[in-house]
């Protein structure tokens, strides 16, 4: 019995490893909309940048026990995003479409319970096709939201999802700045307005919003000085108003930190400034290898780390991406040529042609 308990706890440790994703979006003064996210993971998922052209056929399936036929739908919009290459057929965990709708999928272990598909249902799919369906079928959050209420989404142990179950929640943002968070809890779809413009991992989104109440004293303005008896005690440096801001890498702490930075940082003027700001915010939750460790069932240590980052310009159809080895060298891609392609494309995120430093003779010469 004790061996069974130990094995179960070890498996749970594996399930909960690699769940440190953070997503944030913001709107510039000129109404440009930028959405970005980090992907933290501990395993090689063969992350692949993929292009899915308009007219891509998607096969939506039900669990075998339901006895329902496969349904083929054809996408309306071209999509570019990142999928998990180890999953047969891929599974889109992040992306944007030609109409400026963005999706980021973050893990929600311990709270996710997908829907039950019955023989009477007409609309259904597994969670593995959900990202491609949502981005390929809808131009905006306003179009997507009602469709979520009639589409059954399921997952079970039969799905080839890799080393962890696909327990996901999703944040969608469009180029108007509208956003929603979509979760599957207790077998029902729950849709939240994206009030914080931030998403991390477990617990659920409403819990994270309530947790922000614990940090109402945070401020961008510090107390400059206090009179203590006859002594004038002055601040050591700027930034004291953020004393108490969490610095660890747990999902609740990253949510608080990203929300604080997002809502108090100066609003950028345009898309370029907003992309820079999102990048700066995400830098604050970047995880180096070896910092967020966990024990494997064999006793060895694994490490969660930031495997890739994307910054998506939804207004101008532009994507910037960097993997762990090129964290300071984003590759920026103009997406309209990819959206216009009639054939799909794919390339491993680690194999993208990231910019390299170049020598600049005479750069500092008078």
ZAKOL-537295 format. One record per residue: x, y, z of N, C-alpha, C in turn; residue in three letters. Coordinates in pm, whole numbers, padded with zeros to 5 digits, always signed. Example, Ala and Ser with C-alpha at 12.3 -4.5 7.8 and 13.67 -1.06 7.14 Angstrom:
<rs>
+01319-00569+00780+01230-00450+00780+01320-00330+00780ALA/+01285-00225+00708+01367-00106+00714+01290+00003+00787SER/
</rs>
This chain:
<rs>
+00083-00121+00000+00000+00000+00000+00087+00126+00000UNK/+00192+00128+00084+00280+00244+00090+00350+00264-00043UNK/+00389+00152-00111+00454+00164-00241+00361+00226-00343UNK/+00231+00189-00338+00132+00245-00429+00118+00394-00407UNK/+00113+00435-00280+00100+00577-00249+00221+00654-00300UNK/+00341+00598-00278+00463+00666-00322+00466+00679-00473UNK/+00424+00572-00543+00421+00577-00690+00323+00681-00738UNK/+00207+00687-00674+00106+00785-00713+00156+00927-00694UNK/+00222+00953-00580+00276+01087-00555+00382+01122-00657UNK/+00465+01025-00697+00568+01051-00796+00507+01086-00930UNK/+00402+01014-00969+00334+01043-01095+00271+01181-01092UNK/+00212+01216-00976+00153+01349-00964+00260+01456-00976UNK/+00380+01431-00924+00489+01527-00938+00523+01549-01084UNK/+00522+01441-01163+00550+01454-01306+00439+01533-01375UNK/+00315+01504-01337+00201+01572-01400+00208+01722-01377UNK/+00253+01760-01257+00253+01902-01223+00384+01972-01259UNK/+00478+01900-01319+00601+01964-01365+00575+02035-01497UNK/+00646+02143-01518+00637+02210-01647+00509+02288-01666UNK/+00467+02364-01567+00339+02434-01579+00355+02581-01542UNK/+00459+02644-01594+00487+02781-01551+00466+02885-01660UNK/+00367+02866-01745+00343+02960-01854+00282+03090-01803UNK/+00314+03200-01870+00257+03330-01837+00218+03401-01967UNK/+00097+03454-01972+00049+03530-02088+00007+03670-02044UNK/+00031+03769-02129-00007+03907-02100-00039+03977-02230UNK/-00134+04069-02226-00164+04150-02345-00185+04295-02301UNK/-00162+04388-02393-00187+04529-02364-00218+04605-02492UNK/-00272+04726-02472-00314+04811-02582-00232+04939-02577UNK/-00172+04975-02689-00094+05099-02698-00187+05219-02710UNK/-00131+05339-02697-00212+05461-02707-00277+05475-02844UNK/-00212+05421-02947-00270+05430-03082-00365+05314-03112UNK/-00401+05236-03007-00496+05124-03014-00435+04996-03071UNK/-00305+04994-03096-00241+04869-03136-00250+04769-03020UNK/-00270+04642-03054-00287+04537-02953-00174+04435-02967UNK/-00106+04409-02855+00003+04314-02850-00028+04208-02744UNK/-00007+04082-02778-00025+03972-02683+00102+03887-02684UNK/+00150+03850-02565+00270+03769-02557+00257+03661-02452UNK/+00348+03563-02459+00346+03457-02358+00481+03389-02352UNK/+00510+03330-02236+00623+03241-02220+00571+03098-02217UNK/+00652+03004-02262+00620+02862-02247+00729+02797-02165UNK/+00693+02761-02042+00786+02689-01955+00750+02540-01959UNK/+00852+02459-01968+00829+02315-01979+00956+02245-01935UNK/+00948+02116-01910+01065+02041-01865+01101+01930-01962UNK/+01022+01910-02065+01042+01800-02158+01056+01854-02300UNK/+01116+01770-02386+01131+01806-02526+01001+01772-02598UNK/+00921+01873-02625+00792+01856-02692+00801+01875-02843UNK/+00924+01897-02895+00943+01924-03037+00854+02041-03081UNK/+00865+02152-03007+00784+02270-03038+00809+02314-03182UNK/+00702+02336-03255+00711+02361-03398+00629+02483-03437UNK/+00692+02576-03508+00618+02689-03563+00549+02641-03689UNK/+00416+02653-03693+00338+02598-03803+00255+02706-03870UNK/+00232+02687-03997+00142+02772-04074+00028+02685-04126UNK/-00094+02722-04089-00213+02648-04134-00294+02741-04224UNK/-00292+02717-04356-00358+02810-04447-00510+02806-04436UNK/-00571+02910-04484-00717+02913-04498-00761+02793-04580UNK/-00869+02727-04535-00916+02609-04605-00856+02479-04555UNK/-00783+02483-04443-00727+02361-04385-00839+02273-04331UNK/-00844+02145-04369-00947+02056-04313-00909+02011-04172UNK/-01003+02014-04081-00984+01967-03944-01082+01854-03918UNK/-01032+01745-03863-01118+01632-03828-01150+01638-03679UNK/-01276+01661-03648-01321+01670-03509-01380+01535-03469UNK/-01332+01482-03358-01371+01347-03319-01437+01347-03181UNK/-01515+01243-03158-01577+01219-03027-01506+01102-02961UNK/-01521+01083-02831-01468+00962-02767-01530+00839-02831UNK/-01456+00731-02839-01507+00610-02904-01636+00561-02840UNK/-01645+00575-02708-01763+00524-02638-01891+00594-02679UNK/-01881+00716-02731-02001+00791-02769-02061+00738-02899UNK/-01980+00669-02980-02031+00613-03104-02071+00715-03208UNK/-02007+00831-03206-02042+00938-03299-01942+00945-03414UNK/-01986+00991-03531-01895+00996-03646-01796+01112-03635UNK/-01684+01099-03705-01592+01211-03719-01657+01319-03804UNK/-01626+01445-03771-01680+01558-03845-01563+01637-03903UNK/-01568+01664-04032-01463+01742-04095-01512+01884-04120UNK/-01436+01983-04071-01467+02123-04096-01349+02185-04169UNK/-01374+02291-04242-01270+02360-04317-01252+02499-04259UNK/-01127+02538-04231-01103+02666-04166-01132+02783-04259UNK/-01175+02893-04199-01204+03016-04273-01084+03110-04280UNK/-00993+03096-04181-00884+03192-04168-00750+03120-04156UNK/-00648+03182-04212-00512+03131-04199-00463+03153-04056UNK/-00380+03060-04009-00331+03062-03871-00181+03035-03871UNK/-00107+03107-03786+00033+03076-03758+00048+03062-03608UNK/+00114+02955-03564+00128+02936-03420+00230+02829-03388UNK/+00236+02790-03261+00330+02691-03212+00254+02569-03165UNK/+00294+02453-03217+00230+02328-03179+00331+02235-03114UNK/+00279+02133-03046+00363+02030-02985+00386+01920-03087UNK/+00508+01913-03141+00537+01822-03250+00534+01675-03211UNK/+00549+01643-03082+00548+01502-03043+00408+01443-03048UNK/+00305+01528-03056+00168+01480-03064+00134+01454-03210UNK/+00090+01335-03246+00054+01308-03386-00047+01409-03438UNK/-00012+01474-03548-00099+01577-03602-00078+01713-03540UNK/+00002+01718-03432+00026+01845-03365-00093+01889-03282UNK/-00071+01979-03191-00177+02041-03112-00134+02185-03087UNK/-00211+02279-03137-00174+02420-03129-00193+02471-02988UNK/-00086+02521-02926-00093+02577-02792-00080+02729-02790UNK/-00046+02786-02904-00040+02930-02914-00050+02968-03061UNK/-00109+03086-03089-00115+03128-03228-00199+03252-03248UNK/-00202+03296-03373-00283+03410-03413-00329+03387-03555UNK/-00446+03444-03588-00495+03425-03724-00489+03555-03803UNK/-00526+03547-03929-00511+03661-04020-00604+03776-03984UNK/-00703+03750-03900-00796+03855-03858-00756+03920-03727UNK/-00644+03876-03668-00596+03937-03544-00651+03875-03418UNK/-00701+03751-03424-00743+03680-03303-00626+03595-03254UNK/-00594+03607-03125-00483+03538-03063-00532+03438-02960UNK/-00459+03328-02944-00487+03230-02840-00357+03189-02772UNK/-00361+03175-02641-00254+03113-02565-00315+03010-02472UNK/-00262+02888-02476-00309+02781-02388-00208+02761-02276UNK/-00255+02768-02153-00172+02749-02034-00225+02629-01956UNK/-00136+02560-01886-00179+02440-01815-00254+02473-01687UNK/-00357+02392-01660-00442+02409-01543-00462+02273-01475UNK/-00354+02214-01423-00366+02081-01362-00439+02088-01230UNK/-00511+01980-01199-00581+01971-01072-00717+02035-01070UNK/-00750+02112-01173-00878+02182-01177-00957+02155-01306UNK/-00888+02109-01410-00954+02090-01538-01030+01959-01544UNK/-01155+01967-01579-01237+01850-01611-01319+01885-01734UNK/-01287+01822-01847-01354+01855-01972-01496+01802-01975UNK/-01564+01829-02083-01706+01796-02094-01728+01650-02133UNK/-01846+01601-02102-01885+01466-02139-01964+01470-02269UNK/-01919+01395-02369-01988+01390-02498-02084+01271-02496UNK/-02209+01295-02531-02310+01190-02534-02352+01164-02678UNK/-02426+01057-02698-02470+01019-02832-02564+01122-02893UNK/-02621+01209-02812-02714+01311-02863-02644+01440-02908UNK/-02517+01453-02879-02447+01578-02911-02419+01590-03061UNK/-02422+01712-03110-02399+01740-03252-02263+01806-03277UNK/-02211+01877-03178-02084+01947-03193-01988+01901-03084UNK/-01874+01850-03126-01779+01792-03031-01642+01787-03095UNK/-01539+01785-03010-01401+01769-03053-01315+01742-02932UNK/-01197+01685-02953-01102+01670-02843-01028+01802-02824UNK/-00965+01815-02710-00892+01939-02680-00772+01957-02773UNK/-00727+01848-02837-00610+01857-02924-00636+01936-03052UNK/-00761+01944-03096-00794+02023-03215-00850+02160-03181UNK/-00870+02185-03052-00942+02306-03009-00875+02434-03058UNK/-00743+02445-03046-00673+02567-03084-00686+02596-03232UNK/-00665+02496-03316-00676+02515-03461-00820+02548-03501UNK/-00916+02485-03435-01058+02512-03464-01094+02655-03427UNK/-01055+02698-03307-01093+02832-03260-01031+02940-03347UNK/-00901+02930-03374-00834+03033-03453-00870+03023-03601UNK/-00897+02904-03648-00927+02887-03789-01070+02921-03825UNK/-01159+02931-03725-01301+02945-03753-01361+03080-03717UNK/-01289+03161-03637-01350+03282-03584-01255+03401-03600UNK/-01315+03517-03627-01236+03638-03652-01217+03721-03527UNK/-01298+03699-03424-01294+03786-03306-01344+03711-03184UNK/-01320+03769-03068-01372+03715-02943-01524+03714-02946UNK/-01586+03819-03001-01732+03827-03006-01792+03713-03088UNK/-01724+03669-03193-01772+03557-03273-01749+03424-03202UNK/-01634+03412-03136-01596+03286-03073-01681+03253-02951UNK/-01708+03351-02867-01769+03324-02737-01900+03245-02745UNK/-01997+03283-02829-02120+03203-02833-02098+03061-02884UNK/-02001+03042-02973-01975+02909-03027-01920+02815-02921UNK/-01848+02870-02822-01792+02787-02715-01902+02721-02632UNK/-02017+02784-02628-02127+02734-02543-02200+02617-02605UNK/-02178+02592-02734-02246+02480-02800-02149+02370-02843UNK/-02019+02394-02832-01918+02295-02871-01871+02217-02749UNK/-01888+02085-02750-01838+02000-02642-01689+01971-02665UNK/-01608+01990-02563-01465+01964-02569-01431+01856-02466UNK/-01362+01752-02511-01334+01638-02423-01186+01600-02427UNK/-01145+01524-02328-01011+01464-02325-01019+01342-02234UNK/-00942+01239-02269-00927+01124-02180-00791+01062-02204UNK/-00765+00951-02137-00632+00890-02142-00596+00836-02281UNK/-00695+00826-02371-00666+00773-02505-00596+00876-02594UNK/-00598+01002-02556-00538+01105-02640-00385+01102-02629UNK/-00315+01110-02741-00168+01108-02739-00113+01247-02707UNK/-00112+01283-02578-00080+01421-02540+00061+01441-02489UNK/+00144+01335-02492+00280+01352-02443+00293+01316-02296UNK/+00394+01371-02226+00425+01328-02089+00328+01377-01982UNK/+00239+01468-02015+00142+01516-01916+00003+01522-01977UNK/-00101+01508-01898-00237+01521-01951-00260+01663-02003UNK/-00344+01680-02106-00366+01812-02166-00469+01894-02089UNK/-00437+01923-01963-00528+02000-01879-00500+02149-01902UNK/-00581+02212-01985-00551+02345-02035-00663+02444-02007UNK/-00625+02570-01985-00720+02680-02000-00661+02777-02102UNK/-00744+02864-02157-00708+02941-02275-00741+03088-02256UNK/-00653+03174-02308-00686+03317-02315-00689+03357-02462UNK/-00798+03422-02500-00816+03473-02636-00820+03625-02630UNK/-00750+03689-02724-00749+03835-02737-00759+03866-02886UNK/-00837+03969-02922-00843+04007-03063-00788+04148-03082UNK/-00784+04193-03206-00718+04320-03234-00800+04441-03190UNK/-00921+04419-03138-00995+04528-03074-00951+04546-02929UNK/-00879+04447-02875-00841+04448-02734-00933+04366-02647UNK/-01043+04314-02702-01135+04230-02625-01067+04097-02592UNK/-01099+04044-02474-01036+03919-02434-01123+03837-02341UNK/-01108+03704-02351-01177+03612-02259-01081+03502-02217UNK/-01108+03445-02099-01038+03328-02050-01138+03213-02050UNK/-01099+03101-02109-01188+02985-02124-01132+02869-02043UNK/-01213+02817-01952-01173+02705-01867-01280+02597-01870UNK/-01237+02473-01849-01328+02359-01839-01314+02302-01699UNK/-01414+02329-01616-01410+02295-01474-01541+02224-01439UNK/-01531+02113-01366-01648+02035-01327-01732+01994-01448UNK/-01667+01970-01560-01738+01924-01678-01816+02030-01751UNK/-01790+02157-01722-01861+02266-01787-01761+02369-01839UNK/-01801+02440-01944-01717+02548-01993-01746+02673-01911UNK/-01642+02741-01868-01655+02866-01793-01580+02974-01869UNK/-01647+03083-01895-01591+03191-01975-01583+03316-01887UNK/-01463+03369-01871-01439+03488-01790-01394+03602-01881UNK/-01441+03721-01855-01384+03837-01921-01241+03855-01870UNK/-01149+03885-01958-01007+03891-01922-00976+04024-01854UNK/-01027+04039-01733-01016+04166-01662-00873+04205-01632UNK/-00789+04108-01598-00651+04137-01558-00556+04143-01677UNK/-00598+04092-01793-00512+04086-01912-00385+04006-01885UNK/-00397+03908-01795-00286+03821-01757-00343+03682-01733UNK/-00265+03579-01768-00303+03442-01735-00177+03363-01703UNK/-00184+03283-01595-00075+03190-01565-00134+03049-01562UNK/-00119+02978-01452-00166+02840-01444-00262+02825-01327UNK/-00259+02708-01262-00352+02682-01154-00327+02775-01034UNK/-00434+02809-00959-00573+02766-00971-00648+02836-01086UNK/-00781+02835-01077-00864+02891-01182-00857+03044-01184UNK/-00904+03102-01293-00890+03245-01316-00959+03328-01208UNK/-01078+03287-01164-01149+03363-01062-01071+03364-00930UNK/-01001+03255-00900-00918+03250-00778-00807+03353-00788UNK/-00742+03360-00903-00632+03456-00921-00681+03600-00903UNK/-00799+03631-00955-00853+03766-00939-00878+03798-00793UNK/-00933+03702-00718-00955+03724-00575-00823+03739-00500UNK/-00722+03666-00543-00592+03672-00475-00527+03809-00489UNK/-00561+03884-00593-00505+04018-00609-00540+04109-00492UNK/-00646+04075-00420-00685+04157-00304-00578+04156-00195UNK/-00494+04053-00196-00388+04046-00095-00274+04143-00124UNK/-00279+04212-00238-00167+04295-00280-00210+04438-00312UNK/-00317+04483-00250-00367+04618-00277-00272+04726-00228UNK/-00181+04693-00139-00088+04794-00087+00029+04821-00181UNK/+00046+04739-00284+00156+04761-00378+00137+04893-00451UNK/+00248+04960-00479+00242+05090-00544+00370+05113-00624UNK/+00361+05197-00723+00481+05237-00796+00553+05352-00727UNK/+00490+05411-00626+00548+05525-00555+00588+05482-00414UNK/+00713+05498-00380+00762+05459-00248+00749+05574-00149UNK/+00754+05540-00022+00764+05643+00082+00907+05694+00082UNK/+00923+05822+00056+01058+05878+00040+01132+05889+00172UNK/+01058+05919+00281+01125+05937+00410+01024+05929+00522UNK/+01072+05897+00641+00991+05896+00762+01073+05960+00874UNK/+01004+06033+00959+01069+06090+01076+01055+05990+01190UNK/+01164+05936+01237+01163+05840+01348+01237+05907+01464UNK/+01159+05964+01560+01219+06040+01667+01290+06161+01609UNK/+01417+06172+01638+01494+06285+01584+01567+06249+01454UNK/+01544+06125+01405+01615+06077+01287+01526+06082+01165UNK/+01576+06139+01058+01505+06140+00931+01553+06019+00850UNK/+01468+05916+00841+01504+05793+00771+01458+05804+00627UNK/+01552+05794+00534+01520+05810+00392+01528+05675+00320UNK/+01460+05668+00207+01458+05544+00129+01597+05514+00073UNK/+01624+05386+00051+01753+05344-00002+01760+05360-00153UNK/+01645+05362-00218+01640+05374-00363+01497+05362-00410UNK/+01473+05394-00538+01338+05388-00591+01290+05244-00597UNK/+01159+05226-00597+01100+05093-00610+01047+05035-00482UNK/+01056+05108-00373+01012+05055-00245+00862+05031-00237UNK/+00783+05095-00325+00639+05073-00324+00601+04932-00364UNK/+00694+04863-00430+00669+04724-00469+00715+04623-00368UNK/+00754+04669-00247+00797+04575-00144+00683+04480-00111UNK/+00710+04351-00121+00607+04250-00101+00559+04188-00231UNK/+00605+04241-00345+00572+04181-00474+00637+04043-00480UNK/+00561+03936-00509+00618+03801-00507+00731+03786-00608UNK/+00831+03710-00569+00944+03687-00657+00964+03542-00696UNK/+00881+03451-00643+00896+03309-00677+00824+03279-00808UNK/+00833+03153-00852+00783+03117-00985+00652+03039-00983UNK/+00584+03036-00869+00455+02968-00866+00353+03045-00950UNK/+00249+02977-01002+00149+03048-01083+00084+03166-01013UNK/+00043+03156-00884-00017+03273-00820+00079+03391-00812UNK/+00206+03365-00782+00303+03474-00771+00331+03538-00906UNK/+00342+03456-01010+00365+03512-01143+00244+03593-01191UNK/+00124+03549-01156+00004+03624-01192+00007+03763-01129UNK/+00036+03768-00998+00041+03897-00928+00149+03987-00987UNK/+00265+03932-01010+00376+04011-01061+00347+04065-01200UNK/+00297+03977-01290+00267+04021-01426+00153+04122-01428UNK/+00054+04103-01342-00058+04197-01337-00011+04334-01287UNK/+00074+04336-01185+00128+04461-01133+00205+04535-01242UNK/+00294+04465-01309+00374+04528-01414+00289+04575-01530UNK/+00194+04492-01569+00111+04527-01685+00026+04650-01658UNK/-00030+04660-01540-00126+04768-01514-00062+04898-01467UNK/+00062+04892-01419+00126+05014-01372+00236+05066-01464UNK/+00279+04985-01560+00380+05033-01654+00321+05143-01742UNK/+00405+05234-01786+00360+05344-01871+00304+05290-02002UNK/+00190+05343-02044+00130+05295-02169+00216+05333-02288UNK/+00252+05235-02371+00333+05265-02490+00253+05346-02591UNK/+00325+05414-02680+00260+05497-02780+00205+05417-02897UNK/+00279+05312-02937+00244+05242-03060+00277+05094-03048UNK/+00259+05022-03160+00280+04878-03159+00422+04840-03123UNK/+00520+04912-03176+00659+04882-03147+00688+04897-02998UNK/+00640+05005-02938+00660+05026-02796+00586+04923-02712UNK/+00466+04885-02756+00388+04785-02682+00455+04648-02687UNK/+00513+04613-02804+00584+04486-02814+00705+04485-02720UNK/+00775+04597-02713+00888+04608-02620+00840+04593-02475UNK/+00728+04657-02443+00677+04651-02306+00636+04509-02268UNK/+00566+04439-02357+00529+04301-02329+00654+04216-02308UNK/+00756+04239-02391+00881+04167-02373+00944+04193-02239UNK/+00943+04318-02193+01000+04350-02062+00922+04283-01949UNK/+00790+04282-01960+00708+04217-01857+00739+04067-01852UNK/+00747+04003-01968+00773+03860-01972+00914+03827-01924UNK/+01008+03921-01939+01142+03898-01886+01139+03875-01736UNK/+01041+03933-01668+01033+03923-01523+00983+03787-01474UNK/+00933+03704-01565+00888+03570-01525+00966+03462-01600UNK/+01072+03501-01668+01159+03406-01738+01227+03315-01636UNK/+01232+03184-01665+01289+03088-01571+01415+03025-01630UNK/+01531+03048-01570+01654+02982-01615+01652+02833-01578UNK/+01725+02753-01655+01737+02611-01623+01799+02594-01484UNK/+01740+02507-01404+01794+02475-01273+01731+02548-01157UNK/+01647+02647-01186+01587+02727-01079+01456+02667-01028UNK/+01374+02614-01117+01244+02556-01080+01251+02405-01099UNK/+01307+02335-01001+01332+02192-01013+01223+02108-00949UNK/+01218+01982-00989+01124+01885-00934+01191+01748-00939UNK/+01138+01655-00860+01194+01521-00857+01118+01429-00952UNK/+01192+01355-01032+01136+01250-01116+01112+01125-01033UNK/+01030+01032-01084+01003+00909-01007+01130+00831-00969UNK/+01237+00843-01051+01361+00771-01019+01451+00847-00923UNK/+01404+00962-00873+01482+01040-00777+01568+01147-00839UNK/+01586+01144-00970+01665+01247-01036+01586+01377-01042UNK/+01658+01487-01065+01594+01617-01071+01570+01660-01214UNK/+01450+01711-01240+01419+01777-01365+01405+01926-01341UNK/+01404+02004-01448+01396+02148-01431+01300+02208-01533UNK/+01205+02280-01481+01119+02363-01565+01200+02484-01611UNK/+01181+02528-01736+01252+02647-01782+01179+02707-01901UNK/+01210+02831-01933+01143+02901-02042+01196+02849-02175UNK/+01117+02766-02242+01163+02705-02366+01144+02796-02487UNK/+01040+02879-02485+01023+02979-02591+00930+03089-02546UNK/+00939+03201-02616+00858+03319-02587+00806+03372-02721UNK/+00679+03414-02724+00628+03481-02843+00566+03615-02804UNK/+00583+03713-02891+00519+03844-02879+00444+03867-03010UNK/+00311+03880-03001+00226+03883-03120+00165+04022-03140UNK/+00193+04082-03252+00133+04210-03291+00005+04177-03368UNK/-00109+04188-03300-00236+04149-03361-00287+04254-03458UNK/-00239+04376-03444-00283+04485-03532-00213+04478-03668UNK/-00086+04444-03667-00005+04448-03790+00037+04310-03840UNK/-00023+04203-03784+00007+04066-03827+00158+04040-03827UNK/+00214+04048-03706+00357+04030-03690+00381+03940-03569UNK/+00481+03853-03577+00514+03761-03470+00662+03767-03440UNK/+00696+03783-03311+00836+03774-03268+00848+03652-03177UNK/+00954+03574-03198+00970+03449-03124+01116+03429-03088UNK/+01141+03372-02970+01276+03340-02926+01272+03211-02846UNK/+01370+03123-02867+01380+03003-02784+01478+03030-02670UNK/+01507+02928-02589+01591+02948-02471+01730+02995-02509UNK/+01786+02940-02616+01923+02972-02655+01936+03108-02722UNK/+01822+03168-02759+01826+03297-02829+01734+03398-02762UNK/+01736+03396-02629+01642+03479-02553+01661+03627-02580UNK/+01780+03669-02621+01807+03810-02649+01797+03843-02797UNK/+01762+03743-02878+01761+03762-03023+01630+03714-03082UNK/+01526+03791-03064+01396+03755-03122+01404+03751-03275UNK/+01341+03651-03332+01317+03648-03476+01180+03709-03500UNK/+01173+03816-03578+01046+03883-03608+01000+03846-03749UNK/+00877+03800-03758+00823+03748-03884+00702+03831-03926UNK/+00705+03882-04048+00587+03943-04107+00496+03830-04153UNK/+00375+03824-04098+00291+03707-04117+00206+03710-04243UNK/+00181+03826-04301+00091+03831-04417+00135+03737-04529UNK/+00267+03728-04561+00306+03630-04664+00274+03486-04626UNK/+00287+03452-04497+00251+03318-04453+00100+03296-04458UNK/+00025+03398-04417-00120+03386-04424-00169+03367-04567UNK/-00095+03420-04663-00137+03413-04803-00102+03279-04868UNK/-00021+03198-04802+00020+03070-04860-00097+02973-04871UNK/-00096+02892-04975-00199+02790-04993-00158+02655-04936UNK/-00031+02642-04897+00018+02515-04845+00068+02532-04702UNK/+00052+02429-04620+00099+02440-04482+00250+02439-04474UNK/+00303+02491-04364+00447+02491-04341+00476+02463-04195UNK/+00596+02414-04166+00635+02383-04028+00786+02384-04014UNK/+00833+02434-03899+00976+02432-03869+00993+02431-03718UNK/+01083+02347-03669+01108+02341-03526+01148+02479-03473UNK/+01094+02516-03359+01127+02645-03298+01277+02657-03275UNK/+01342+02548-03238+01486+02551-03213+01568+02566-03341UNK/+01507+02541-03457+01579+02548-03583+01550+02675-03663UNK/+01478+02769-03605+01448+02893-03676+01575+02977-03694UNK/+01582+03059-03797+01704+03138-03823+01711+03265-03738UNK/+01743+03245-03610+01750+03360-03520+01863+03454-03561UNK/+01845+03584-03540+01951+03680-03575+02078+03654-03495UNK/+02192+03678-03558+02321+03660-03492+02391+03793-03476UNK/+02467+03811-03368+02545+03935-03354+02643+03949-03471UNK/+02662+04071-03514+02756+04097-03622+02861+04195-03575UNK/+02982+04182-03630+03090+04275-03598+03059+04411-03662UNK/+03095+04514-03592+03069+04651-03644+03197+04733-03635UNK/+03292+04709-03728+03417+04786-03724+03392+04936-03733UNK/+03460+05010-03652+03448+05154-03657+03323+05210-03595UNK/+03243+05124-03527+03116+05171-03471+03135+05286-03373UNK/+03240+05279-03293+03264+05381-03190+03371+05483-03231UNK/+03410+05478-03358+03510+05574-03403+03447+05712-03409UNK/+03528+05817-03383+03474+05954-03387+03437+05993-03530UNK/
</rs>
